[in-house]
Amino acid sequence: MSAIKILARVLTSRVGPHIELAVETETGEVLKVLATEDQIDRLVDELEDMLNSPGEPDDGEPPEAA
């Protein structure tokens, strides 16, 4: 597994029946993936759950990858 990178931005666009996610790191690396609407919906649900859950103490480090 590669080292954890710091997120700089996320861009989205429609590509036919899919949604393209372009994830850019602070160092300028870009990863593009195609997802279905259902996958994006589940991603949004997970992010909302995380944002609405009690936070953990911030130690200044990015979270570990799942």
N, C-alpha and C positions, 0 to 999 in steps of 0.2 A: 504494500500500500504506500502511496506517496505521502509526503509531508503535508500537514494542514496548511492551507493558504488563507490569507485574510481577504474577505469579499470586498470588492470595490463597487460593483453594480450588477444588476440583472436586467437584461432586456428580453422582451418577448415579441413574437410576431406569429401570424398565422401562415402555415405552409400547407396548403390543401386542407385535409381533414385534421391535421396535427397542429400543435403549438410548439414553436421553437423557443427554447430557453437558451440564452447566451449568458453565461456566467463569467464575469471578468474578475481577476484577482488584482490586488494592489500592484503586483509586478507586471501587469499587462497581459498575463496569460488568459486565453479565452477558451472555454469549453462550451460547445454547442450540442444540445440534445433535442430530440423530438419527443413529444409526449402527447398522449390522447387527452381529450377534455376530462375524462374520468380520472386520469392520473393527476392532472392539475388540480381538480376538485379535491382529491384526497390530500395532496400536498398543502393546499390552502387550509383544509381542516386540521392537519397536523400542526401547521404553524400557528393557527388560531388557538389550538389547545395549549401549545407551549407558551404563547404570549399571555394566556389567561390563567396559567398555573402559577403557584407560588414560586418565586425565583430562588435560586441557590445563591450563596454568598459569592460575590465576584472576586476572583483571585487574579484578574487581569489577563488570564489565559483564555484562548478560544476553546470552545467545548470540544470534547473528543468526538471523532467520527463514529457513527453508529455501526 
